[in-house]
């Protein structure tokens, strides 16, 4: 981490709602300065900035599928925060929820469109954010935490591009954990299962919601704050030896060996 810094500079992508919002809140509650990234949720991002405890929080914007916008956004965040100590790669898309793309059930055009949208955001975009953020961490070290998914392991038959993008993010994180360790930069990953957010509300209603909750022996889904707590710890000074790890956060709904 940056020498002598007690209040860290933290960039959280996709921070205006859901898991990202909870992550930004956890870091702010710990005394850190947070850059709240969004793509097209300026009102929600500004509202969060106003609600966060502490001072020095900022809002930055970029479409992660635009490499130039990514670089400008990361550099802006570092400039406004006075450096960059922590990156949380949270932003991601599942694809159009009303347009799944199984091999037999989607047109070739739909198939290609979904792969392009999902992979460019969840994997290529995340990789570009990491490259840009690492430039600001090279001399002082840092923490990078990626938000993946249990879908990387159990599969996503209706949204295969999503599962593949998250599996790729896992592999990217492990590769960079090795590559960046000599610079004092750690890279770790959390892999949540279903999380209760505004984006998943419709899926948790009725019989479908009951079936989703029943996937876990706790008979519920995760709260965003539970994911944020793990992310916050992985970015802590004491978590260096967790670099390269992928932490399952799915309430025993899926067990891998």
Secondary structure, DSSP 8 states (H G I E B T S, - for coil): --TT-SS-EEEETT-SSHHHHHHHHHHHHTT-EEEEEESS-HHHHHHHHHHSSSS--EEEE--TT-HHHHHHHHHHHHHHHTS--EEEE-------TT----TTTS-HHHHHHHHHHHHIIIIIIHHHHHHHHHHHHTTT-EEEEEE--THHHH--TT-HHHHHHHHHHHHHHHHHHHHHGGGTEEEEEEEE--EESTTTGGGGSHHHHHHHHTTSTTSS-EEHHHHHHHHHHHTSGGGGGGTT-EEEESTTSS---
